[in-house]
Amino acid sequence: MQVSTVPTVVVVPLRVIVVGAQGHARVCLEALTDEATIQVVGAVSRDGVGAPDLGTPTLGLDVDIAAIALAHRVEKVFVAIGINETRRSAIHRCAELGLGHAIARSRFAMVSHTTLLGAGTAILAGATVNAAATIGRGVIVNTNAAIDHDCVVDDFAHIAPGAIVAGGVTIGEGTLVGIGARVLPNLSIGAWATVGAGAVVTRDVPEGATVVGIPARILER
Ligand SMILES: CC(C)(COP(=O)(O)OP(=O)(O)OC[C@H]1O[C@@H](n2cnc3c(N)ncnc32)[C@H](O)[C@@H]1OP(=O)(O)O)[C@@H](O)C(=O)NCCC(=O)NCCS
């Protein structure tokens, strides 16, 4: 008998609990389980109930995450909450409890090997993140969104489905770039701003502003 000298490599999957159990969580779950190195153990939510066909058991209330993680031998979570401010709070709270944050990356996403991805970020199906882009923590790069070269997307931002961000753009913390919006090159969008669905951003956007239309203009309340 010939004895192989090739060592056997056993990959022990990372056990992860998803925080959030609604539609966005369902999408993130599929992306998480695309990684052979991740095993989703279940989800927690505000009311302890999950969406139908969530695809993973609901383990209890999100406020009990520390005890639930301990009981299930889990060291990392993935916060799958679409609202940026709520996601930010949940990520901070889990971090304070000593829990780490996994990355959810769909196998159908294209992410340059020169991109930096922060913990807790979701890169969903059809998304493209090009060379030398920097994506912060807890960011959502949603279905078919594109972030071109050298962009910087700060923590807890959300680039919604089909949005296109050209090269060299800076997007501030917590900002939403709405569905199908376009952002021209080298612009800067301030923190906690909102770019309305379908807008074309041709100038810098101040912090906290909401802009809509083509070309995008500040929505006066
Ligand atoms: C821009 C946005 C935040 C405004 O929401 P809002 O504060 O509730 O504003 P309203 O719906 O009251 O609309 C206010 C005015 O702006 C207009 N408006 C709203 N959204 C617009 C948009 N995307 N483009 C152009 N005009 C828009 C409305 O028609 C309305 O105009 P009127 O006063 O002349 O009737 C919202 O419409 C939007 O586009 N959100 C993005 C949603 C998204 O992409 N989510 C991601 C999910 S994955």
The ligand as an ORCA input file, in Angstrom:
! r2SCAN-3c Opt
* xyz 0 1
  C     -35.642     60.273     -1.723
  C     -36.509     59.548     -0.707
  C     -35.675     59.147      0.519
  C     -37.569     60.556     -0.269
  O     -38.440     59.944      0.624
  P     -39.442     60.858      1.492
  O     -38.663     61.740      2.393
  O     -40.426     59.922      2.140
  O     -40.086     61.803      0.430
  P     -41.574     61.781     -0.232
  O     -41.899     60.405     -0.704
  O     -42.474     62.449      0.750
  O     -41.375     62.699     -1.487
  C     -41.088     64.077     -1.397
  C     -41.030     64.634     -2.805
  O     -39.864     64.114     -3.469
  C     -40.232     63.385     -4.648
  N     -39.381     62.212     -4.712
  C     -39.266     61.243     -3.767
  N     -38.359     60.331     -4.136
  C     -37.906     60.736     -5.332
  C     -36.942     60.192     -6.210
  N     -36.279     59.074     -5.914
  N     -36.686     60.852     -7.351
  C     -37.351     61.988     -7.657
  N     -38.276     62.562     -6.846
  C     -38.543     61.928     -5.697
  C     -41.693     63.039     -4.447
  O     -42.350     62.833     -5.667
  C     -42.196     64.231     -3.684
  O     -42.374     65.284     -4.590
  P     -43.637     66.307     -4.443
  O     -43.442     66.959     -3.114
  O     -43.470     67.218     -5.601
  O     -44.848     65.458     -4.486
  C     -37.165     58.269     -1.289
  O     -38.235     58.556     -2.160
  C     -36.168     57.373     -2.013
  O     -35.898     57.515     -3.200
  N     -35.568     56.432     -1.234
  C     -34.632     55.467     -1.711
  C     -35.198     54.068     -1.414
  C     -34.196     52.986     -1.732
  O     -33.581     52.963     -2.769
  N     -34.078     52.068     -0.786
  C     -33.197     50.936     -0.895
  C     -33.988     49.673     -0.649
  S     -33.039     48.239     -0.900
*
